[in-house]
Amino acid sequence: MLLSTLAAEPPAQQSKLPFKSKFTLKWPGKPSEDSQILKTNDGEEKHYSAMFADKQPEGAVVYSAFVIEYPEKALKGTTPKEMLAAYVFAFQKEETSRKEIEHGKNKHPGLDITSKSAKFFGRKVVVMVQPRLYEIAVTAKNEGALKTKEVLAFFDSFKVEE
């Protein structure tokens, strides 16, 4: 499998995206991307998503990245760690491990989480770099797929522009 380094927003799509996602990843192929701006009571909340499905004989390995840029008003009185906890709260029952991490040179708070649902295994890294929350994830039917060199390269390549 050929790995290519792609910015989360290729130059050809920059004009279509309502905001810059401000991170890079080494994807194992070209992801499909989408973004939108939602109007909330606190102001505009910006969402970006990218996904790539690597079809394997034992099932697809799905790579994904999500960014939420919160309006300033939504973050008032909330710490980055509280935002992380609220974001991952709904899926705690599926977690098999959770490790607090520090990301990047400024040591932004984050979580490295593995999980198992009825049919899938997953790993995600969630990092809060205010006003943005970043999640990169990989999901597969086979737990061993989360330990391949392609998956590890995906997680190791995650960089937030600071």
C-alpha positions in Angstrom: 0.0 0.0 0.0 1.4 3.3 -1.0 1.2 6.0 1.7 0.9 9.6 0.6 1.1 12.6 2.8 -1.9 14.8 2.3 -2.9 17.9 4.1 -6.4 17.4 5.6 -7.5 20.0 3.0 -6.0 19.6 -0.4 -5.4 22.9 -2.3 -8.0 21.9 -4.9 -10.7 21.9 -2.2 -9.7 24.9 -0.1 -12.2 27.2 -1.8 -15.1 24.8 -1.1 -14.3 24.4 2.6 -15.7 27.1 4.9 -12.7 27.0 7.2 -9.2 25.6 7.3 -8.9 22.4 9.3 -5.3 23.3 10.4 -3.9 19.8 10.7 -2.0 17.3 8.6 -2.2 13.5 8.4 -0.5 10.8 6.4 -3.5 9.1 4.8 -3.2 5.6 3.1 -5.2 7.0 0.2 -7.3 10.1 -0.8 -10.0 10.8 1.8 -13.4 12.2 1.0 -14.0 15.4 2.8 -16.9 17.5 3.9 -17.4 20.6 6.0 -20.2 22.8 7.2 -21.0 25.7 9.5 -23.9 25.3 11.9 -25.7 28.2 13.5 -26.0 27.7 17.3 -27.2 29.8 20.2 -23.5 30.5 21.0 -22.6 31.4 17.4 -21.2 29.6 14.4 -19.9 26.1 15.0 -17.7 24.8 12.2 -17.4 21.1 11.4 -14.9 19.3 9.1 -14.7 15.6 8.4 -12.6 13.3 6.2 -12.8 9.6 5.7 -11.0 6.9 3.8 -12.0 3.2 3.6 -9.1 0.8 2.9 -10.7 -2.4 1.6 -8.9 -5.4 2.9 -9.7 -9.2 2.4 -10.7 -9.4 6.1 -12.9 -6.3 5.9 -12.5 -2.5 5.5 -10.3 -0.4 7.7 -11.9 3.0 8.0 -9.7 6.0 8.7 -11.4 9.3 9.8 -10.7 12.8 11.0 -13.1 15.3 12.5 -12.6 18.9 13.6 -15.1 21.0 15.5 -14.4 24.7 15.9 -16.5 26.0 18.7 -17.7 29.6 19.0 -15.9 31.5 21.8 -19.1 31.8 23.8 -19.5 28.0 23.9 -16.1 27.6 25.5 -16.5 30.3 28.3 -16.1 28.8 31.7 -15.1 25.4 30.4 -11.6 23.9 30.5 -10.1 21.9 27.6 -10.2 18.7 29.7 -13.9 19.3 30.4 -14.5 19.7 26.7 -12.7 16.4 25.9 -14.7 14.6 28.6 -18.0 15.8 27.3 -17.1 14.9 23.7 -16.2 11.2 24.5 -18.8 10.7 27.3 -21.5 8.9 25.2 -19.1 6.1 24.1 -17.4 5.3 27.4 -19.1 1.9 27.8 -17.3 0.7 24.6 -13.9 1.8 25.8 -11.2 -0.9 26.4 -8.5 1.6 27.3 -8.1 5.4 27.9 -4.9 7.3 28.2 -4.5 11.0 28.8 -1.9 12.4 26.4 -0.3 15.8 25.6 -0.1 16.7 21.9 2.4 18.8 20.1 5.0 21.2 21.4 2.5 23.1 23.5 1.3 19.9 25.1 -2.4 20.3 24.4 -4.6 17.9 26.4 -5.9 14.8 24.7 -7.1 11.3 25.0 -5.9 8.1 23.3 -8.8 5.6 23.4 -9.3 2.1 22.2 -12.8 0.5 22.0 -14.7 -2.6 21.1 -18.4 -2.5 20.0 -20.4 -5.5 18.9 -18.7 -5.9 15.6 -15.8 -3.5 15.5 -12.5 -2.5 17.2 -11.4 1.1 17.2 -8.8 3.6 18.2 -9.1 7.3 18.4 -7.1 10.2 19.5 -9.0 13.3 20.6 -7.1 16.6 21.2 -8.4 20.0 22.3 -6.5 23.0 20.9 -9.0 25.8 21.7 -11.2 26.7 20.0 -10.9 23.4 18.1 -11.4 19.8 19.0 -9.7 17.2 16.8 -10.5 13.5 16.5 -8.6 11.1 14.4 -9.8 7.5 14.4 -9.4 4.1 12.8 -12.1 1.3 12.9 -11.8 -2.3 11.8 -13.5 -5.7 12.2 -10.1 -7.2 13.3 -8.3 -5.8 16.3 -4.9 -6.7 14.7 -5.7 -4.2 11.9 -5.3 -1.4 14.4 -1.6 -2.3 14.8 -0.5 -2.4 11.2 2.3 0.0 10.0 -0.3 1.9 7.9 -2.5 2.6 10.9 0.4 3.4 13.2 1.8 5.8 10.5 -1.6 7.5 10.3 -1.7 8.2 14.1 2.0 9.1 14.3 1.6 11.7 11.4 -1.1 13.7 13.1 0.1 17.3 13.5 -1.9 20.4 14.5 -0.8 23.6 13.0 0.1 26.0 15.9 
